Structures are given as C-alpha cells and as structure tokens.
C-alpha cells in the first residue's frame, strides 16, 4: 500500500535535522511520498535540497504564499521562477489568495488584495509556461457566505485552462467543488480536519466526492489529525486522513490509498 501526502512543508524549521527520520516513520505508516511546498524565499533552496537528497520520498513545489506578498518584490518571484526552470517541480505551489487576515500596516484592503491577485496571475502564467499544475490556497473570513476569496481565485484560474488547480485543505461547499471539477478540470484535497469534531460538512463532501477528483494531505507541520491534534504533524499521518475517508465511504483503506495515489501521480505527473 502506498499513500501520497500531496501537501506538506518539510522545509519548515520544525523538521530541521529530522527529515530523514520523518521519511522513515512516514513509510512505516504506508506514506511513501510527500509533495513539499515552498512558500517563501527563505525556504525555496531548502525545499530543493530536500527533494534532491530524498528523491524517492519528496517532490518539490515552489511558490510565494499570499500572506507574504507584501514583503516580496517582483525580483523575488523572478528568482523563484528561475529555480523552477532549473530544477524539476511537481507543480507550482503553494500560492493563492487569503482574505482572512487584515491588510498589513500601511496597506489598504483593496491594494493588499490586488497585490495577491498580481502574484497569483504570475504563478498561473509560470505554471502554464512550464506545463505544470498548481496548488491553490484560499481562505475567507469566518461567516462570510459570499466567498469572495474563492470566487476571485476561481476567476483567475479560468483564464489559464491548460493549468489544473488543486484547492488544498478543501473545506468549501459542494457547489464550489462541482465548479472546480466541471469548469477548471481541477481537484480538491482533504486534511486531518476531516477527523475533527463538528466538521460534518467537510465529511459530507469527502463522502460524496467523485473518486478521481480528490487527493490526501497533511499540511504538516499543521493540522495534525485526531487523536494527535495539537502535535507537530508529519506526512505519515496522511494515513489517518485516508482511514477516515475509507470509513466515510464504506471502502477498504487499500482502495482509497490506490485511488488517491493514482490521482496524485496523474496530477503531479510523477512515477
């Protein structure tokens, strides 16, 4: 059995000096490969180093996270793009839009969101140039039923039909998921949030979701699933996400593992 963690952050300082052990412990749980996302200039080189050092266990994605867009210059993006041209990437990511947090000091909300849009469009253009897909982060304010962040990211994605997006850590609605599949040929991925209490809505989406349209992830070191909630997460705990989805769908764990691994191989184009 092989499970793929399609979204984690192994260049995070929490794993400093410990990545080899993390890979070994993950393999014991059946999680043999992880897609590690770079999100900031300070972790791009480390992400590439890990993918080169552990090619059987780690693939790299590089991007600029929307929350860091006001600190970054266009020159930073240009450097990241050149790294992606020089080194194999599973996708472009993690990028996206985030309207949950207020604009930084000195920025209006309008200018802050426009800056995020600027970089998201550049990420899509880079993915299109390199023939890669893209990992998308969207987060709106709690209680916002209009989903402006998701809608804006969706509108940008529609301008790049050759680039398939995965909306990672998906906690959206069934209508949003159906639009992602039908209009963007996209995917969603589920995290350990599925195992938390009071997450019936996302569990319902995972139960319904077409088998060829979802993948699994940890978003580690964050979002450790039950019964490890609050601990530092690691890719091996993707297994608990798989077990929860298997139980929700009434299927053997091995079937969920095989299907989601096949989905990940197709989306990220790795063997």
Beta strands, then each sheet from edge to edge (+ up, - down):
strand 1: 3-8
strand 2: 31-37
strand 3: 58-62
strand 4: 91-98
strand 5: 134-139
strand 6: 165-167
strand 7: 187-190
strand 8: 214-216
sheet 1: 1+ 2+ 3+ 4+ 5+ 6+ 7+ 8+
end
